[in-house]
Amino acid sequence: DQLDIISDFTMAGDKSNIDSDNDDTNNINIEESSESKSNLSALQENISKKGKNSYYYAHGNKIDGPVWDGKEEPRKLNEQSIQSVQPSTNLISSIIEYSWADGSNNVNIYIDFNNADNIIDEDISLSFTSSSIEFKFKSEDKENVLIISDLYENIDKAAYKKKSNKFVITLSKTVATAWISLKKT
C-alpha cells in the first residue's frame, strides 16, 4: 500500500512538473483513474497499473471465458449434440502368458485360450522367419498377438493347431539341438 501511495505521488509530481499551470486538472485525472480502477478486477487493475511488467500479464489476454454466475453447480456451456463413438474393432492385445516345451526336432508353444477351436481359420495367421514368429488371432472385439523375435536357434517352418482350450504352435528346428530357452538372451 505504501508503494502504491509513493507511485501515485510520483505520478502526480511528474505531471505537475510537466504542466505546472494546471494543478487542479492533475488532481482530477488522478482521482478519475483511481475511481475507474476500482471498477476493475484485481487482475485487470494489476495489468493496467504495471503493464507488461505485471505478474498477471500473461493472463490478461484471456478474458473470453464465460462469466461465473455464482453457483457451484456445473452448467452446460454448449447445446450441440455429441456424436456417439463407435467402439474400435482394431484393439490389439499382446499375448504375454504362454508356455513352451523342447523336443528333439521341434519346439512347441502353448497358448491357453477357451474355445480356441471355435476361432475360424480366416481369423488366425502365423508368419515366421528363420529367427522369429508372429501369431495372431481375432476373438470378439480384439486381435491377440504373440511376437517372439530372436528365437534361441533358427527354425525351418512353423505351424499351429487348435485344441478345445489352447493353441499349439510347432516350430521345426533347423538343427536338432537342445534349446535351454525360447529366446536368445
RAJOMO-V240867 format. One record per residue. N is the residue number from 1. RES is the residue in three letters. PHI is phi in degrees with one decimal (999 if undefined). Layout:
# RAJOMO-V240867
((N & RES & PHI) (N & RES & PHI))
This chain:
# RAJOMO-V240867
((1 & ASP & 999) (2 & GLN & -66.4) (3 & LEU & -65.0) (4 & ASP & -63.8) (5 & ILE & -64.5) (6 & ILE & -64.1) (7 & SER & -66.5) (8 & ASP & -66.6) (9 & PHE & -64.3) (10 & THR & -63.9) (11 & MET & -62.8) (12 & ALA & -65.9) (13 & GLY & -64.5) (14 & ASP & -62.3) (15 & LYS & -68.7) (16 & SER & -69.3) (17 & ASN & -69.7) (18 & ILE & -73.7) (19 & ASP & -129.7) (20 & SER & -72.9) (21 & ASP & -77.7) (22 & ASN & -113.8) (23 & ASP & -66.0) (24 & ASP & -66.6) (25 & THR & -66.0) (26 & ASN & -62.4) (27 & ASN & -64.2) (28 & ILE & -64.5) (29 & ASN & -63.1) (30 & ILE & -66.6) (31 & GLU & -65.9) (32 & GLU & -64.8) (33 & SER & -68.0) (34 & SER & -72.2) (35 & GLU & -67.3) (36 & SER & -69.4) (37 & LYS & -70.1) (38 & SER & -69.2) (39 & ASN & -79.7) (40 & LEU & -86.2) (41 & SER & -72.5) (42 & ALA & -59.9) (43 & LEU & -64.3) (44 & GLN & -65.4) (45 & GLU & -64.2) (46 & ASN & -63.2) (47 & ILE & -68.0) (48 & SER & -67.6) (49 & LYS & -76.7) (50 & LYS & -109.0) (51 & GLY & 62.7) (52 & LYS & -68.7) (53 & ASN & -86.5) (54 & SER & -69.8) (55 & TYR & -60.5) (56 & TYR & -97.4) (57 & TYR & -57.0) (58 & ALA & -63.5) (59 & HIS & -86.8) (60 & GLY & -66.9) (61 & ASN & -88.3) (62 & LYS & -114.7) (63 & ILE & -105.5) (64 & ASP & -97.8) (65 & GLY & -75.9) (66 & PRO & -69.0) (67 & VAL & -79.0) (68 & TRP & -70.6) (69 & ASP & -91.3) (70 & GLY & 86.6) (71 & LYS & -97.3) (72 & GLU & -80.7) (73 & GLU & -68.3) (74 & PRO & -68.1) (75 & ARG & -130.2) (76 & LYS & -75.3) (77 & LEU & -93.3) (78 & ASN & -139.7) (79 & GLU & -99.1) (80 & GLN & -68.7) (81 & SER & -78.8) (82 & ILE & -97.3) (83 & GLN & -75.6) (84 & SER & -71.8) (85 & VAL & -91.8) (86 & GLN & -77.9) (87 & PRO & -64.8) (88 & SER & -74.3) (89 & THR & -94.6) (90 & ASN & -103.7) (91 & LEU & -71.0) (92 & ILE & -119.0) (93 & SER & -121.6) (94 & SER & -78.4) (95 & ILE & -86.1) (96 & ILE & -113.6) (97 & GLU & -110.6) (98 & TYR & -157.2) (99 & SER & -128.2) (100 & TRP & -148.5) (101 & ALA & -141.7) (102 & ASP & -96.6) (103 & GLY & -114.5) (104 & SER & -68.9) (105 & ASN & -114.0) (106 & ASN & -132.7) (107 & VAL & -123.8) (108 & ASN & -107.5) (109 & ILE & -115.9) (110 & TYR & -114.4) (111 & ILE & -119.7) (112 & ASP & -72.8) (113 & PHE & -158.9) (114 & ASN & -62.3) (115 & ASN & 59.7) (116 & ALA & -61.1) (117 & ASP & -71.3) (118 & ASN & -87.4) (119 & ILE & -76.2) (120 & ILE & -74.6) (121 & ASP & -63.3) (122 & GLU & -67.3) (123 & ASP & -95.4) (124 & ILE & -123.1) (125 & SER & -139.2) (126 & LEU & -134.9) (127 & SER & -125.0) (128 & PHE & -151.8) (129 & THR & -119.9) (130 & SER & -67.2) (131 & SER & -127.6) (132 & SER & -154.2) (133 & ILE & -137.0) (134 & GLU & -139.2) (135 & PHE & -117.5) (136 & LYS & -130.9) (137 & PHE & -150.8) (138 & LYS & -97.6) (139 & SER & -142.4) (140 & GLU & 52.2) (141 & ASP & -107.1) (142 & LYS & -142.0) (143 & GLU & -110.3) (144 & ASN & -97.2) (145 & VAL & -132.4) (146 & LEU & -121.4) (147 & ILE & -121.8) (148 & ILE & -125.2) (149 & SER & -106.4) (150 & ASP & 57.4) (151 & LEU & -59.9) (152 & TYR & -58.3) (153 & GLU & -137.7) (154 & ASN & -75.4) (155 & ILE & -124.8) (156 & ASP & -95.6) (157 & LYS & -153.4) (158 & ALA & -141.8) (159 & ALA & -146.2) (160 & TYR & -129.7) (161 & LYS & -132.4) (162 & LYS & -102.8) (163 & LYS & -112.4) (164 & SER & -64.5) (165 & ASN & -132.5) (166 & LYS & -166.2) (167 & PHE & -105.4) (168 & VAL & -122.0) (169 & ILE & -103.6) (170 & THR & -109.2) (171 & LEU & -106.6) (172 & SER & -90.5) (173 & LYS & -71.9) (174 & THR & -73.7) (175 & VAL & -122.1) (176 & ALA & -77.0) (177 & THR & -122.4) (178 & ALA & -76.8) (179 & TRP & -99.4) (180 & ILE & -91.2) (181 & SER & -152.3) (182 & LEU & -79.9) (183 & LYS & -118.0) (184 & LYS & -70.4) (185 & THR & -103.0))
